Amino acid sequence: MERASEHPGTRGTTIVGLRYKGHAALGGDGQVTFGETIMKHKATKVRKLWNGTILAGVAGAAGDALALFERFEGKLEEHRGNLLRASVELVKEWRTDRYLRRLDALLAVLDTEHALILSGEGDLIEPDDGIVAIGSG
């Protein structure tokens, strides 16, 4: 049996993305819950980054999600929009940084060449079919 405290903030969130014929799309729900209570219906969980060429979506605790978006944007700047390199560096930092390790969130990122899922446990997954999905909704 799964306890609510094991994955706070991820219950009910859905982020789905795919790459297809040189295009990329990513979407998600806008619902924010606190326990069993729906607090907001139009939260921004998907963002366009690097001049609109990279899409990123997050599932997890709201504050952690904002921290991850900020870190990922920094890595993109550092690696001049190279999605794969920025993702690898974020996962390495996420895994070793004491503050980041406590973040309860997953990140889905994609462009026209790569679709990736990143986790704080050091996972960087690129599904064979170009489809990414995170959250539990």
C-alpha positions as CSV (number, residue, x, y, z in Angstrom):
1,M,0.0,0.0,0.0
2,E,1.4,3.4,-0.9
3,R,1.2,6.2,1.6
4,A,0.3,9.7,0.5
5,S,3.6,11.0,2.0
6,E,5.7,8.9,-0.3
7,H,4.8,11.0,-3.4
8,P,3.2,14.2,-2.2
9,G,2.2,16.6,-4.9
10,T,2.4,14.1,-7.8
11,R,-1.0,12.5,-7.3
12,G,-3.3,13.6,-10.1
13,T,-0.7,15.4,-12.2
14,T,-0.4,14.4,-15.9
15,I,2.2,15.6,-18.3
16,V,2.4,13.9,-21.8
17,G,4.6,14.7,-24.7
18,L,5.8,13.3,-28.0
19,R,8.0,13.8,-31.0
20,Y,6.7,13.0,-34.4
21,K,7.9,13.8,-37.9
22,G,10.2,16.7,-36.9
23,H,7.7,18.2,-34.5
24,A,7.3,18.2,-30.7
25,A,4.3,18.6,-28.4
26,L,3.9,18.6,-24.6
27,G,0.8,19.1,-22.6
28,G,-0.5,18.7,-19.0
29,D,-3.3,19.4,-16.7
30,G,-3.4,22.6,-14.6
31,Q,-4.7,21.2,-11.4
32,V,-3.0,21.8,-8.1
33,T,-4.1,19.8,-5.1
34,F,-3.4,20.0,-1.4
35,G,-4.2,16.7,0.1
36,E,-7.7,15.8,-1.3
37,T,-8.6,19.5,-2.0
38,I,-8.3,21.0,-5.4
39,M,-6.7,24.5,-4.9
40,K,-6.2,25.7,-8.5
41,H,-7.3,24.7,-11.9
42,K,-4.9,26.6,-14.2
43,A,-1.4,26.1,-12.9
44,T,1.4,26.3,-15.5
45,K,3.1,23.0,-15.5
46,V,4.5,23.1,-19.1
47,R,6.8,25.8,-20.4
48,K,8.5,26.8,-23.6
49,L,12.3,27.3,-23.1
50,W,15.3,28.4,-25.2
51,N,13.3,30.6,-27.6
52,G,10.5,28.2,-27.8
53,T,12.5,25.3,-29.2
54,I,12.5,23.2,-26.0
55,L,9.4,22.1,-24.1
56,A,9.5,21.2,-20.4
57,G,6.8,19.9,-18.1
58,V,7.0,19.0,-14.4
59,A,5.0,16.7,-12.0
60,G,5.6,17.1,-8.3
61,A,5.4,19.5,-5.5
62,A,4.8,23.1,-6.8
63,G,7.8,24.7,-5.1
64,D,10.1,21.9,-6.2
65,A,8.7,22.2,-9.8
66,L,9.6,25.9,-9.9
67,A,13.1,25.2,-8.5
68,L,13.6,22.6,-11.2
69,F,12.4,24.8,-14.1
70,E,14.9,27.5,-12.9
71,R,17.8,25.0,-12.6
72,F,17.0,23.5,-16.0
73,E,16.9,26.9,-17.7
74,G,20.3,27.7,-16.2
75,K,21.7,24.5,-17.7
76,L,20.2,25.3,-21.1
77,E,21.9,28.7,-21.0
78,E,25.2,27.1,-19.9
79,H,25.1,24.6,-22.7
80,R,23.6,27.0,-25.4
81,G,20.3,25.1,-25.8
82,N,21.8,21.6,-26.1
83,L,18.9,19.6,-24.6
84,L,20.8,16.4,-24.1
85,R,23.9,18.0,-22.5
86,A,21.8,20.3,-20.3
87,S,19.7,17.3,-19.1
88,V,22.8,15.1,-18.3
89,E,24.3,18.0,-16.3
90,L,21.1,18.7,-14.4
91,V,20.7,15.0,-13.5
92,K,24.3,14.8,-12.3
93,E,23.8,17.9,-10.2
94,W,20.4,16.8,-9.0
95,R,21.8,13.5,-7.8
96,T,24.8,15.0,-5.9
97,D,23.5,18.3,-4.6
98,R,22.2,18.0,-1.0
99,Y,19.4,20.6,-1.7
100,L,18.3,19.2,-5.0
101,R,18.1,15.6,-3.8
102,R,15.2,16.7,-1.6
103,L,13.1,17.9,-4.5
104,D,10.0,15.8,-5.1
105,A,9.4,16.1,-8.8
106,L,9.9,14.6,-12.3
107,L,10.8,16.6,-15.4
108,A,9.8,15.8,-19.0
109,V,11.7,17.7,-21.6
110,L,11.7,17.5,-25.4
111,D,12.7,19.1,-28.7
112,T,12.4,17.9,-32.2
113,E,15.3,15.4,-31.7
114,H,15.0,14.2,-28.1
115,A,12.3,13.3,-25.6
116,L,13.6,12.8,-22.1
117,I,12.4,12.1,-18.5
118,L,14.6,13.3,-15.7
119,S,14.4,12.3,-12.0
120,G,16.3,13.2,-8.9
121,E,17.4,9.6,-8.4
122,G,19.8,10.1,-11.4
123,D,17.5,8.7,-14.0
124,L,17.7,10.2,-17.5
125,I,15.4,8.1,-19.8
126,E,15.0,8.6,-23.5
127,P,12.1,6.3,-24.6
128,D,12.5,4.6,-28.0
129,D,9.2,5.8,-29.3
130,G,9.7,9.5,-28.5
131,I,6.7,9.6,-26.1
132,V,7.2,10.8,-22.5
133,A,4.6,10.7,-19.7
134,I,5.1,11.7,-16.0
135,G,2.8,12.1,-13.1
136,S,0.1,9.8,-11.8
137,G,-3.0,11.2,-13.4
